[in-house]
Amino acid sequence: MAEEISSRDSEYLPTQERAEFVVAFYQLLRGAALYHRKNTFIDHLTRECLQVMTPLINSEGHLSLRIIRDTFFFNNVRMQGSADQYSAFRGLLHEMKKRRIGEVEFKEPVNGEQLIDLVYFIADLEEDQEDNYLSLMKELEYRGLSTIQVGAYESLREEEIYTDSRRLKQQSKEVYFRCIRFIKEAVEDITNQKMFSVRKAKRLIRAVVMTLTQDDSILLGLANIKNYDEPLFNHSVNVAIYSIAIGRRIGISLKHLSHLGLAGLFHDIGKVKIPKEVLVKPERLSPEELAILRSHPIVGAEMLMRMKEWDELSTRMVTGALEHHLKYDLTGYPKLSRKKKASLFSRIIALADFYDFLTRPMATHQLPYPSDKIFGSMLERSGKDFDPALIKVFINLIGIFPIGTLDLLNTNEIGIVTQFKGDNEPIDRPEVCLLYFSEGEYRKGMVVDLKEKDEATDEYKRTVVKTLNPNEYRINVGEFFI
């Protein structure tokens, strides 16, 4: 029924009207589950959906919405919505998957009654029935709706999931550590007044972007690996990863995600010119030392300005380095002579920089701060230090207990967070890999979903009590992602 995915499948579809169809169709499907088909609200939702989809079918010849590996394809081109459309995208994905419907295709325009028939047929399907699409096809044929076709949702077999997951995990690891090696080499080249390969930097960040679009959980987990001896390299890569992940959630295009990632990767480049004794000094800095440290945004911006190879990226790179310590209310540093709102890229990088800085032991704080306390601090500073909208996006992306966090559960078990779906799910109920102690060390146990409830009591089986410091338990969180 559907053609093979086109060569454009690596590009997210930016067309607003197509994303609006997903939102309108989801709202109509939700309405069908709640209201009688003669309800005036259903009539309103139907007209809104037709208003979006009819011009699309007329202009493109047909309309096909297909699910492949938890991603929507519109007429065989991958697509995603903006931040305000994100919950509708995930909601429709959930509703279609649980009814085992993986594709809906309109070969020509339909009228209101035909569209209502379709959504009520879908809404009435039993959950998790493999032959649902066959039942739906028969209903459509019986009603004479041969111009509407549906296909089954094809989930991967367990062995396919394992193989694909292992491949993606290996790919993510390679990309992550290639970035670490690259930024280390780039800093050495800059220190020795040599040129580094800008082209290689662009290739690496494009690889990060594409890996994050497939599954962001692995790279976000790797970002919890902290190299305390060489924090600049590790921190720079982590900020790039967090920035890209935030940008993806708010609908930034793939091309500009790469720009954002590069700006994040080089945001702290000015620190290579700061004396090491100032960077790692355990005591409070003197006013003179603090002034030296706070010069790194200007130093970094000047360094990047002298690199002509950035081309169209130059402004974004310079701005990211200059403004990442500039607060949302324009306090912070450096002091600007002209009051101008920080760029979107800078506001994203500032958030990622703050979060990653506090999740690692540093001279200023011997233990990493728990993520829930960091998020609490962010929310307290909302509208002052940080963009309020971006804070919400980031918390929904990371969750209260981020991937890689070691947690104590109410069952007295401990485990490492390995997956967080976000979207419409509770932000405090991720998947956790339980650990057990054997032969002098902690080992991987079974993976549990904290959303799982006891059927008898309807209460959650497990709940996080508090976040633990893995160093106290001699647990290397990175081993669970390497």
Secondary structure as UniProt FT lines:
FT   TURN            7..10
FT   HELIX           16..34
FT   TURN            37..38
FT   HELIX           40..60
FT   STRAND          63..68
FT   TURN            69..70
FT   STRAND          71..74
FT   TURN            75..76
FT   STRAND          77..79
FT   HELIX           83..85
FT   HELIX           86..98
FT   TURN            99..100
FT   STRAND          101..106
FT   HELIX           112..123
FT   TURN            127..128
FT   TURN            130..131
FT   HELIX           132..142
FT   TURN            143..144
FT   TURN            146..147
FT   STRAND          148..152
FT   HELIX           158..191
FT   TURN            192..193
FT   HELIX           198..214
FT   HELIX           216..222
FT   TURN            223..224
FT   HELIX           231..249
FT   TURN            250..251
FT   HELIX           254..265
FT   TURN            266..268
FT   HELIX           269..273
FT   HELIX           276..279
FT   HELIX           287..293
FT   TURN            294..295
FT   HELIX           296..305
FT   HELIX           308..313
FT   HELIX           314..323
FT   TURN            324..325
FT   TURN            328..329
FT   HELIX           344..358
FT   HELIX           371..380
FT   TURN            383..385
FT   HELIX           388..398
FT   TURN            403..404
FT   STRAND          406..409
FT   TURN            410..411
FT   STRAND          414..419
FT   TURN            423..424
FT   TURN            427..428
FT   STRAND          431..438
FT   TURN            439..440
FT   STRAND          441..449
FT   TURN            450..451
FT   TURN            455..457
FT   STRAND          464..468
FT   HELIX           470..473
FT   HELIX           477..480
//
